[in-house]
């Protein structure tokens, strides 16, 4: 079977140690945190925002893979919150839910593309900062630590840093995996702890055991991007396009295996 550099990196760690270990920085306290299932709350306004016909049909089709109600409930979203979303992108999948929900509940939604230029809120006033599928890009650009510091500064004491991220295997090197769209939970947790955050809970609601992370064009091979041919200038891509059978195989995997983490700024 063909192994990508991502898979080879993971194999090298296992071969060298006989096990896959989390970094010491997580310590016993992090190990003791149970995988927290989402605690569903009765939030009719959030349910209405998710079910709204104003959301694009393509967005709603992904709800089964991204579980917006469960994720937002797990992260602790409440009516009237001030929420800052990082780099929502042109599609604005989360913003199409959060913006109308917060408007309906007298909250505030702020989209920020470059935290280095400001977080769009006064220091210490945000209830939640949401980061979805961005850490692989930030690692490659050396932006993770300064961005995390900006999030910490923007949040009020007790505020939540909510993270959804394509998940690499434990013990893998982000210098390798980030180019394929993945970083490990340990990488994200260590970065958050360096900024002063405390890991509050993990959830497996976005786990996908079918995702082996060994894809010809990185995580972008999978839905929703569905890259099916090599991209110009990308040295990591396989040189040949997918066959129809391969395209069907990757579609059957579904969206990536993702970590879902909740951090808090200490009160």
N, C-alpha and C positions, 0 to 999 in steps of 0.2 A: 504493500500500500504506500502511495506517495505521502511523504510527511513534509509539511511546510516548515519553514524556520520556526514558526510559533510552536508547532508540535515538538520539534526537535529540542527546543529550549526547555520545554516542560520535561521531556524524557531525560535530558541531561541532569536536571535537578534530582529526579527520582533515582537515577542510576548512581549518582555520586553519594547520596545520603541514605538511600534505602527507604526514605520517607519524605513527605512534603511537610515542612514546618512553617508555622507563622513566625514573623519576626518577633524578637524579644520585646519590642516596644509595645506590643499589644498586652503582654503580661497576663497574669492570672485573671485580672478583673475583666478584660475583654473576653477571655475564654469562658468566663462564668456567665456571660450574657446569653440568655436563651434566645433561640430564634423565635421572634415574636410574631404570632399570626396577626393579621389585621383585625382590629376590633371595630366592627361595623356600628355606626351610629345612625340615628334617624335624622338625616339632613335632606329635607325635601327640596330645598333650593339647589343643592349640589346634584341631586338626582335629576332635577329638571334641566340643569345646565348640561349634563352629560347626554340626556335624551333629546335635547333640543334639535329641531329640524334645521336650525341655523348652522349647526356643525356640518362640515363637508361629509358626504357619504363615505368617502375613503377613510376619513378619520374614525368614523363610527365603526367601520368594518374591522378596525384594529383594537377595539375595546376588549375583545376576548383575550388578546395577547398582552395588553398593557394594563388592564384592570384599573381604570382610573378611579372609580369610587373606592375600591379597597386600598389603593396606594395612597390617595389623598387622606383617607381616614387614618391609615397607619401613620402617616407623617404628622397628623394632628391638625389638619386644616379646620378652622372654625369660622363661622360667619363673622364678617366685619374685620377680618385679618388684613394686615399689610403684607403682601407677598411679592418678593422680587424673583423673577425668573431670569436665569442666565442664558443668553444666546438661544432664544426660542426658535430662530431660523425662519425661513420663508414659509414653511408649512404651519408653524405655530400650533402644534398638536395640543400641548398643554394650555397655551394661552387661549385657545378657542373654548376651553372649559372654564379656566380661572377668571378670565376677564369679565364675562357676563355674570358669573357667580358672585364675584366680589362687588361688582356694581349693584347687583340685586340686594346684597346684604350690607351695604354701606361700608364696604372694605375698600382696599386700594390694590391695584395690580400695577406693577412696574416691570418693564422689560429692559434688560441691560445687556448690551453686546460686548462692552469692554470695561470691566471693573477698574482697570487702571485709570480710566477717565472719570470714575465716579459710579456710585451704586444707585443713584436716583432717589435716595431717601436720606434723611438726616441720620447721623450716626446714632446707633442704639435705638432705632424705632421700628425696624422690620420684625414681624412675627415669624416669617419663614423666608428662607432663601432656597430656591429649587434649582438643582443642577441635574439635567438629564442628558446622558450620553455625550459628555464633553471632555472627560479627563484624559482620554487618549490623545486628543488634540493638544490639550494644555501641556501634557508631559513633553511632547515632541518640541513644543515651543518654549519650554522652560518657564511656564507661567503658573504652575500649580500652586506653589507656595505664596507668591504675592496675591493671587486671586483668593486663596483661602483666608489670608489675612484681611482682605477687603470684606469678605462675607462676615467674618467674626466682628469686625468693626460696625457693620451695618445692623446686625441683629441686636435686639434688646436682650437683656439678661433673661435666660430661660427660653430664648428663641430657638427655632429649629432650622438646622441645615438638612434639607431633604435631598437624597441622592438616588438616582437610577443610573446604572452604568453597566455596559457590556463587561462581563466578568471573565478574566483570565484564570487559568489554573493556579492554585496556591503555589508559591515559591518561584513563579516565573519572573523573568526580568522585564520590567516595563520598557526598557530600551529596545527590546525585541517585540514584545506583544503590542505596544501602543501603535506601531505601524500597521497592525492588522485590526485595530479598533478596540482592543481589549486591554484592561489592566486588572490586577488582582485586588481583592478586597483589602488585603494587607497594605497595599500601596495607598489606597484611598484613606484607610483608617489612620495610617501613620501620618499622612499629610494633614488630616483634620486635627489630629492630636498635637502636631507641631504648632498649629494655629491657635490652640487653646480649647478646642472642642472636646466634648466627652461623648463617647459612643453610647447612645441611649438604647437602641434596639436594632435588630436585623429582622428582615422578613424574607421568606423564600417565595413570595407570591409571584415573582417574575422569573423564577427558575425555569430552565428548559434543559432537561437531561439529554435531549436529542442533539443539542448543539455541542459538537466535538471540537469546535474552534479551528478546524482544519479545512479552510475554504480557499478556493483559487484566487479570489480577489478580496480576501479579508472578510470582516463581518458584513461588508456591503454586498457580498454574494447573496446573503439571506434577504427575505422580505424585511422591510418594505422597499428597500432600494433595488434589490434584485439585479445587481451588476452581473452581466453574462458574458463579457468579453474584456480582454486586457485594456487598461486605461493608459492613454499616452503619457509617458514619462514616469510611470509607476513601476519601479524595478521589482517590487514584490509580487506583482501579478503574474499568473501563469500566462504563457505566451499564446495560448490557443483559447478560443471561445468555448463556452459550454455546449455540449450536445443537448438535444431536446430531453433526453433521458436524465442527464445531469441536472438540467434546469428543474425538472420535476422533483428530483431527489432533494435539492436544496430548498425548494418551495415547501416540501413536506416537513422539513425541519421546523419551519416557522421562524418567528423572530428569535433573537439571540438569547442565550442564558444571561440574566442580568442580576446584579446585586441590588437590593433595596435597603438602604440604610437611613437611620435617623440619628442625627447628632444634636446635642444641645450646647448652647453657650451657657456656661455656669452662671447661676444667679448671683 
